[in-house]
Amino acid sequence: MTPSVPYRLDQRLGSCQIGSVWSALDEEHGPLAVAVLDPGIAAEPRWRNAFAATTSALGHAESGGQRFVAADFAATTPWVAYPEGELSLATRTFSALGMDYRPAAEEGPEEPPAPHVRDTGPAVPDPPATGSATGEPVETGPPVTVPGQTPPTTRPTLVIAAVVLLVLVGAGILFTVTRSGDDDPGPSPRAGAGPSSAAVPTSAPLNPGLEPPAPGNWPAQWPRFAATDRVRTLTGLDGLAFPVKVPLGWQCTPAGRAEGYTRHQCGASTDDGPPIGGELIVRDCPVPCTGSRQVAMRTAEEAWGLRWTRGGQSAVYAERSGLLIDGTPRYVLVVVAYWRGGEGDVDRQLVLRMTAPLDGANQLRRVVNYLRDTLVF
């Protein structure tokens, strides 16, 4: 399938496993650089969301504001167009996602994608998706063509995700992403060069956290384990190089493992209702684990559709007391943080996603405070 963008694409400047960058001309023959996500990749919502979030994050990180001319993240072939002088941002959209971007000089020739006829009516920006947790698709509008228009920082769509089998094709390299038949959301390894499959998971979150994160700090009122608390310290957990301190009665059992990825289910049963606890996930973050890459990884996480809040330079969190889960009010907490796994740069991601009865919130807060003190994020 030939990708379709509203410009005359002139020459491919480079490509990677998931997309390409082209030189282009607008209707007034102004030169542009257009980053295009392959349609086969865009069929997987997590890649589409990561492409949109990375584009937004790069613009803010570089200049405090967006520098693209136009974008359509809801198109069959998502794209973003920059002025010719911003070519580096177009290429870094893919590099920030951990892809092996290669200039066209290192590749064989390829015909440019065919342009499509631009709608002559007024441009209408995409409405950002709401925080609804219903899982129903959200209708999207025409491409964003207003100069300097900020792209939607929430997800382009809310998708009911089935187990997906897809083929990632780009730069002549074939990647097959597979899922096992169980409910483990963890990614399976994929062959070939490039980043670990753990960098961007392969199944779409029904309700990711809302972007951008609200300003804030790590909650000082969250309690820590005290010397008088009845706890147990779990060591030697599969794939974890650090101990985990939990309330007495909790267990942590392996729930998923791949290269650069491990997932444990931690918690305990309760006497009068659903259990307390949830997921503890550790992933590699390909170095350099830049802010834009962290954003891309964060957008792939389930967060009950809650707004993220900053918890420092390397962490965000979202919590809610009284969220109805299967008809029962629960306290929910999700934390995404990054830290140094060794002496070098930041290269690890931690995800804690747990629920508790309303009176069990502080149990979860104590666990995450212990992890924060241990891993230093």
KENULO-288952 format. One record per residue (C-alpha): residue number from 0; z negated, x, y. Coordinates in steps of 0.1 Angstrom, whole numbers. Example, Ala and Ser with C-alpha at 12.3 -4.5 7.8 and 13.67 -1.06 7.14 Angstrom:
KENULO-288952
+-----+-------+-------+-------+
: seq :     w :     u :     v :
+-----+-------+-------+-------+
:   0 :   -78 :   123 :   -45 :
:   1 :   -71 :   137 :   -11 :
+-----+-------+-------+-------+
end
This chain:
KENULO-288952
+-----+-------+-------+-------+
: seq :     w :     u :     v :
+-----+-------+-------+-------+
:   0 :     0 :     0 :     0 :
:   1 :    10 :    14 :    34 :
:   2 :   -18 :    13 :    59 :
:   3 :   -12 :    -7 :    91 :
:   4 :   -24 :     2 :   125 :
:   5 :   -13 :   -11 :   160 :
:   6 :     2 :    23 :   171 :
:   7 :    33 :    43 :   163 :
:   8 :    19 :    70 :   140 :
:   9 :    39 :   102 :   145 :
:  10 :    25 :   129 :   123 :
:  11 :    -3 :   133 :    98 :
:  12 :   -27 :   160 :   112 :
:  13 :   -49 :   162 :    81 :
:  14 :   -66 :   142 :    54 :
:  15 :   -96 :   141 :    30 :
:  16 :  -107 :   122 :    -1 :
:  17 :  -112 :    89 :    17 :
:  18 :   -88 :    89 :    47 :
:  19 :   -65 :   107 :    71 :
:  20 :   -60 :   116 :   108 :
:  21 :   -27 :   110 :   126 :
:  22 :   -12 :   118 :   159 :
:  23 :     1 :    85 :   175 :
:  24 :    15 :    69 :   206 :
:  25 :     3 :    37 :   223 :
:  26 :    25 :    11 :   239 :
:  27 :    28 :    32 :   270 :
:  28 :    36 :    63 :   250 :
:  29 :     1 :    78 :   256 :
:  30 :    -9 :   103 :   229 :
:  31 :   -37 :    94 :   206 :
:  32 :   -55 :   108 :   175 :
:  33 :   -62 :    80 :   150 :
:  34 :   -86 :    83 :   120 :
:  35 :   -77 :    59 :    92 :
:  36 :   -98 :    49 :    62 :
:  37 :   -78 :    45 :    31 :
:  38 :   -75 :     7 :    22 :
:  39 :   -87 :    14 :   -14 :
:  40 :  -118 :    30 :    -1 :
:  41 :  -123 :     3 :    26 :
:  42 :  -125 :   -23 :    -2 :
:  43 :  -160 :    -9 :    -9 :
:  44 :  -182 :   -22 :    19 :
:  45 :  -206 :     8 :    19 :
:  46 :  -177 :    32 :    27 :
:  47 :  -165 :     8 :    54 :
:  48 :  -200 :     5 :    69 :
:  49 :  -205 :    43 :    67 :
:  50 :  -171 :    49 :    85 :
:  51 :  -181 :    25 :   113 :
:  52 :  -217 :    38 :   117 :
:  53 :  -205 :    75 :   117 :
:  54 :  -179 :    68 :   144 :
:  55 :  -206 :    52 :   166 :
:  56 :  -231 :    80 :   159 :
:  57 :  -207 :   108 :   167 :
:  58 :  -198 :    93 :   200 :
:  59 :  -234 :    89 :   211 :
:  60 :  -244 :   123 :   197 :
:  61 :  -216 :   141 :   216 :
:  62 :  -218 :   124 :   250 :
:  63 :  -244 :    96 :   251 :
:  64 :  -216 :    70 :   249 :
:  65 :  -185 :    61 :   230 :
:  66 :  -153 :    80 :   236 :
:  67 :  -128 :    62 :   215 :
:  68 :  -100 :    41 :   229 :
:  69 :  -100 :    13 :   204 :
:  70 :  -111 :     5 :   168 :
:  71 :  -110 :   -21 :   141 :
:  72 :  -136 :   -16 :   114 :
:  73 :  -129 :   -50 :    99 :
:  74 :   -92 :   -44 :    92 :
:  75 :   -78 :   -39 :    57 :
:  76 :   -72 :    -4 :    69 :
:  77 :  -101 :     4 :    92 :
:  78 :   -92 :    28 :   120 :
:  79 :  -104 :    43 :   152 :
:  80 :   -83 :    58 :   180 :
:  81 :   -93 :    86 :   203 :
:  82 :   -75 :   102 :   233 :
:  83 :   -55 :   132 :   221 :
:  84 :   -81 :   156 :   236 :
:  85 :  -108 :   141 :   213 :
:  86 :   -91 :   151 :   181 :
:  87 :  -122 :   169 :   170 :
:  88 :  -141 :   137 :   169 :
:  89 :  -115 :   120 :   148 :
:  90 :  -116 :   148 :   122 :
:  91 :  -154 :   150 :   123 :
:  92 :  -156 :   113 :   114 :
:  93 :  -148 :   124 :    79 :
:  94 :  -165 :   157 :    79 :
:  95 :  -198 :   140 :    89 :
:  96 :  -194 :   118 :    58 :
:  97 :  -194 :   149 :    36 :
:  98 :  -157 :   149 :    30 :
:  99 :  -135 :   180 :    26 :
: 100 :  -112 :   174 :    55 :
: 101 :   -81 :   197 :    54 :
: 102 :   -55 :   202 :    81 :
: 103 :   -19 :   191 :    73 :
: 104 :    -8 :   227 :    73 :
: 105 :   -26 :   231 :    40 :
: 106 :    -9 :   201 :    25 :
: 107 :    25 :   188 :    16 :
: 108 :    46 :   166 :    39 :
: 109 :    40 :   129 :    39 :
: 110 :    57 :   100 :    57 :
: 111 :    36 :    83 :    84 :
: 112 :    22 :    48 :    79 :
: 113 :    42 :    20 :    94 :
: 114 :    28 :     4 :   126 :
: 115 :    24 :   -33 :   129 :
: 116 :    32 :   -55 :   159 :
: 117 :     3 :   -58 :   182 :
: 118 :    -9 :   -93 :   191 :
: 119 :     2 :  -100 :   227 :
: 120 :   -28 :  -122 :   233 :
: 121 :   -60 :  -110 :   249 :
: 122 :   -82 :   -87 :   228 :
: 123 :  -114 :  -101 :   216 :
: 124 :  -141 :   -78 :   203 :
: 125 :  -155 :   -83 :   168 :
: 126 :  -187 :  -103 :   169 :
: 127 :  -215 :   -83 :   152 :
: 128 :  -229 :   -97 :   121 :
: 129 :  -263 :  -114 :   123 :
: 130 :  -294 :  -104 :   105 :
: 131 :  -290 :  -134 :    81 :
: 132 :  -301 :  -126 :    45 :
: 133 :  -280 :  -154 :    30 :
: 134 :  -253 :  -130 :    18 :
: 135 :  -225 :  -153 :    31 :
: 136 :  -194 :  -135 :    46 :
: 137 :  -191 :  -134 :    83 :
: 138 :  -158 :  -141 :    99 :
: 139 :  -144 :  -113 :   120 :
: 140 :  -121 :  -113 :   150 :
: 141 :   -90 :   -93 :   161 :
: 142 :   -90 :   -56 :   166 :
: 143 :  -112 :   -41 :   194 :
: 144 :   -87 :   -29 :   220 :
: 145 :  -109 :   -27 :   251 :
: 146 :  -112 :     9 :   263 :
: 147 :  -147 :    22 :   257 :
: 148 :  -158 :    -9 :   238 :
: 149 :  -188 :    -1 :   216 :
: 150 :  -181 :    -9 :   179 :
: 151 :  -205 :   -32 :   160 :
: 152 :  -235 :   -12 :   151 :
: 153 :  -246 :   -38 :   125 :
: 154 :  -226 :   -42 :    94 :
: 155 :  -190 :   -56 :    98 :
: 156 :  -197 :   -82 :    70 :
: 157 :  -224 :   -94 :    48 :
: 158 :  -210 :   -93 :    13 :
: 159 :  -222 :  -107 :   -20 :
: 160 :  -217 :   -75 :   -41 :
: 161 :  -208 :   -76 :   -78 :
: 162 :  -208 :   -44 :   -99 :
: 163 :  -177 :   -26 :   -85 :
: 164 :  -153 :    -3 :  -102 :
: 165 :  -131 :    15 :   -77 :
: 166 :  -108 :    45 :   -74 :
: 167 :  -112 :    67 :   -44 :
: 168 :   -78 :    83 :   -36 :
: 169 :   -72 :   107 :    -8 :
: 170 :   -56 :   141 :    -2 :
: 171 :   -41 :   141 :   -37 :
: 172 :   -75 :   140 :   -53 :
: 173 :   -86 :   112 :   -77 :
: 174 :  -122 :   102 :   -79 :
: 175 :  -135 :    75 :  -103 :
: 176 :  -168 :    60 :   -94 :
: 177 :  -185 :    42 :  -122 :
: 178 :  -215 :    19 :  -126 :
: 179 :  -235 :    13 :  -157 :
: 180 :  -241 :   -23 :  -169 :
: 181 :  -277 :   -25 :  -157 :
: 182 :  -292 :   -33 :  -123 :
: 183 :  -297 :     3 :  -113 :
: 184 :  -282 :     6 :   -78 :
: 185 :  -281 :    44 :   -81 :
: 186 :  -247 :    60 :   -81 :
: 187 :  -232 :    78 :  -111 :
: 188 :  -217 :   113 :  -108 :
: 189 :  -180 :   115 :   -99 :
: 190 :  -158 :   144 :  -107 :
: 191 :  -140 :   167 :   -84 :
: 192 :  -148 :   187 :   -53 :
: 193 :  -167 :   172 :   -24 :
: 194 :  -202 :   160 :   -18 :
: 195 :  -226 :   147 :   -44 :
: 196 :  -220 :   110 :   -52 :
: 197 :  -256 :   105 :   -42 :
: 198 :  -246 :   110 :    -5 :
: 199 :  -232 :    76 :    -1 :
: 200 :  -240 :    50 :   -28 :
: 201 :  -212 :    30 :   -42 :
: 202 :  -224 :    -6 :   -42 :
: 203 :  -228 :   -26 :   -11 :
: 204 :  -262 :   -37 :     2 :
: 205 :  -266 :   -74 :     7 :
: 206 :  -288 :   -70 :    37 :
: 207 :  -288 :   -35 :    52 :
: 208 :  -311 :   -26 :    81 :
: 209 :  -299 :   -35 :   116 :
: 210 :  -286 :    -7 :   138 :
: 211 :  -294 :     9 :   161 :
: 212 :  -331 :    16 :   154 :
: 213 :  -355 :     3 :   179 :
: 214 :  -374 :    31 :   198 :
: 215 :  -408 :    39 :   184 :
: 216 :  -431 :    64 :   167 :
: 217 :  -447 :    66 :   133 :
: 218 :  -474 :    39 :   132 :
: 219 :  -508 :    56 :   139 :
: 220 :  -527 :    26 :   126 :
: 221 :  -513 :    29 :    91 :
: 222 :  -542 :    40 :    68 :
: 223 :  -543 :    71 :    46 :
: 224 :  -560 :    76 :    13 :
: 225 :  -597 :    84 :    18 :
: 226 :  -619 :   105 :    -4 :
: 227 :  -636 :    73 :   -17 :
: 228 :  -603 :    56 :   -27 :
: 229 :  -596 :    52 :   -64 :
: 230 :  -563 :    70 :   -68 :
: 231 :  -542 :    90 :   -92 :
: 232 :  -519 :   119 :   -85 :
: 233 :  -487 :   119 :  -105 :
: 234 :  -470 :   152 :  -111 :
: 235 :  -440 :   163 :  -130 :
: 236 :  -421 :   131 :  -124 :
: 237 :  -385 :   134 :  -135 :
: 238 :  -363 :   148 :  -107 :
: 239 :  -392 :   151 :   -82 :
: 240 :  -404 :   185 :   -71 :
: 241 :  -435 :   170 :   -54 :
: 242 :  -466 :   151 :   -65 :
: 243 :  -469 :   114 :   -57 :
: 244 :  -504 :    99 :   -50 :
: 245 :  -508 :    62 :   -57 :
: 246 :  -536 :    37 :   -61 :
: 247 :  -554 :    37 :   -95 :
: 248 :  -535 :    14 :  -119 :
: 249 :  -501 :    23 :  -105 :
: 250 :  -473 :    38 :  -127 :
: 251 :  -441 :    55 :  -117 :
: 252 :  -413 :    52 :  -143 :
: 253 :  -378 :    67 :  -142 :
: 254 :  -352 :    41 :  -133 :
: 255 :  -320 :    61 :  -125 :
: 256 :  -308 :    97 :  -125 :
: 257 :  -276 :   115 :  -114 :
: 258 :  -267 :   148 :   -99 :
: 259 :  -285 :   150 :   -66 :
: 260 :  -302 :   117 :   -71 :
: 261 :  -333 :   103 :   -88 :
: 262 :  -350 :    69 :   -87 :
: 263 :  -384 :    58 :   -99 :
: 264 :  -400 :    24 :  -100 :
: 265 :  -436 :    27 :   -88 :
: 266 :  -462 :     0 :   -87 :
: 267 :  -486 :   -22 :  -107 :
: 268 :  -489 :   -58 :  -119 :
: 269 :  -512 :   -82 :  -101 :
: 270 :  -536 :  -108 :  -116 :
: 271 :  -522 :  -138 :   -97 :
: 272 :  -486 :  -132 :   -88 :
: 273 :  -456 :  -109 :   -86 :
: 274 :  -462 :   -71 :   -90 :
: 275 :  -468 :   -47 :   -61 :
: 276 :  -446 :   -17 :   -55 :
: 277 :  -409 :   -10 :   -58 :
: 278 :  -384 :    19 :   -55 :
: 279 :  -389 :    55 :   -47 :
: 280 :  -355 :    73 :   -43 :
: 281 :  -347 :   109 :   -35 :
: 282 :  -311 :   120 :   -28 :
: 283 :  -295 :   152 :   -17 :
: 284 :  -282 :   152 :    19 :
: 285 :  -252 :   176 :    20 :
: 286 :  -258 :   204 :    44 :
: 287 :  -254 :   203 :    73 :
: 288 :  -275 :   171 :    71 :
: 289 :  -265 :   160 :   106 :
: 290 :  -277 :   130 :   125 :
: 291 :  -244 :   112 :   119 :
: 292 :  -245 :   119 :    82 :
: 293 :  -281 :   105 :    81 :
: 294 :  -269 :    73 :    98 :
: 295 :  -241 :    69 :    73 :
: 296 :  -265 :    73 :    44 :
: 297 :  -290 :    49 :    60 :
: 298 :  -264 :    21 :    64 :
: 299 :  -260 :    21 :    26 :
: 300 :  -296 :    10 :    20 :
: 301 :  -310 :   -25 :    14 :
: 302 :  -335 :   -34 :    41 :
: 303 :  -338 :   -72 :    40 :
: 304 :  -317 :   -74 :    72 :
: 305 :  -346 :   -61 :    93 :
: 306 :  -342 :   -40 :   124 :
: 307 :  -350 :    -3 :   119 :
: 308 :  -376 :    13 :   140 :
: 309 :  -377 :    50 :   147 :
: 310 :  -407 :    67 :   131 :
: 311 :  -400 :   102 :   145 :
: 312 :  -371 :   125 :   146 :
: 313 :  -363 :   123 :   109 :
: 314 :  -375 :    89 :    98 :
: 315 :  -370 :    52 :   103 :
: 316 :  -388 :    22 :    88 :
: 317 :  -387 :   -15 :    87 :
: 318 :  -416 :   -39 :    77 :
: 319 :  -423 :   -76 :    77 :
: 320 :  -453 :   -96 :    67 :
: 321 :  -446 :  -131 :    53 :
: 322 :  -410 :  -126 :    43 :
: 323 :  -401 :  -152 :    16 :
: 324 :  -390 :  -136 :   -16 :
: 325 :  -383 :  -161 :   -45 :
: 326 :  -403 :  -186 :   -25 :
: 327 :  -434 :  -165 :   -21 :
: 328 :  -445 :  -148 :    12 :
: 329 :  -446 :  -111 :     8 :
: 330 :  -451 :   -79 :    28 :
: 331 :  -420 :   -57 :    27 :
: 332 :  -416 :   -21 :    37 :
: 333 :  -387 :     2 :    36 :
: 334 :  -387 :    38 :    49 :
: 335 :  -357 :    62 :    51 :
: 336 :  -366 :    98 :    59 :
: 337 :  -352 :   133 :    57 :
: 338 :  -369 :   166 :    50 :
: 339 :  -365 :   202 :    38 :
: 340 :  -364 :   206 :     1 :
: 341 :  -369 :   244 :     5 :
: 342 :  -370 :   271 :    31 :
: 343 :  -336 :   262 :    47 :
: 344 :  -322 :   233 :    65 :
: 345 :  -330 :   196 :    60 :
: 346 :  -313 :   186 :    28 :
: 347 :  -331 :   157 :    12 :
: 348 :  -333 :   120 :    18 :
: 349 :  -363 :    98 :     8 :
: 350 :  -361 :    61 :     4 :
: 351 :  -392 :    40 :    -2 :
: 352 :  -385 :     3 :    -6 :
: 353 :  -415 :   -18 :   -18 :
: 354 :  -431 :   -52 :   -16 :
: 355 :  -467 :   -64 :   -19 :
: 356 :  -488 :   -95 :   -16 :
: 357 :  -498 :  -101 :    20 :
: 358 :  -532 :   -85 :    14 :
: 359 :  -517 :   -55 :    -2 :
: 360 :  -498 :   -41 :    27 :
: 361 :  -521 :   -12 :    32 :
: 362 :  -516 :     0 :    -3 :
: 363 :  -479 :     6 :     5 :
: 364 :  -488 :    22 :    38 :
: 365 :  -512 :    47 :    22 :
: 366 :  -485 :    57 :    -3 :
: 367 :  -459 :    64 :    24 :
: 368 :  -484 :    82 :    46 :
: 369 :  -492 :   105 :    17 :
: 370 :  -455 :   112 :    12 :
: 371 :  -450 :   118 :    49 :
: 372 :  -479 :   143 :    50 :
: 373 :  -466 :   160 :    18 :
: 374 :  -429 :   163 :    27 :
: 375 :  -434 :   166 :    64 :
: 376 :  -409 :   142 :    80 :
+-----+-------+-------+-------+
end
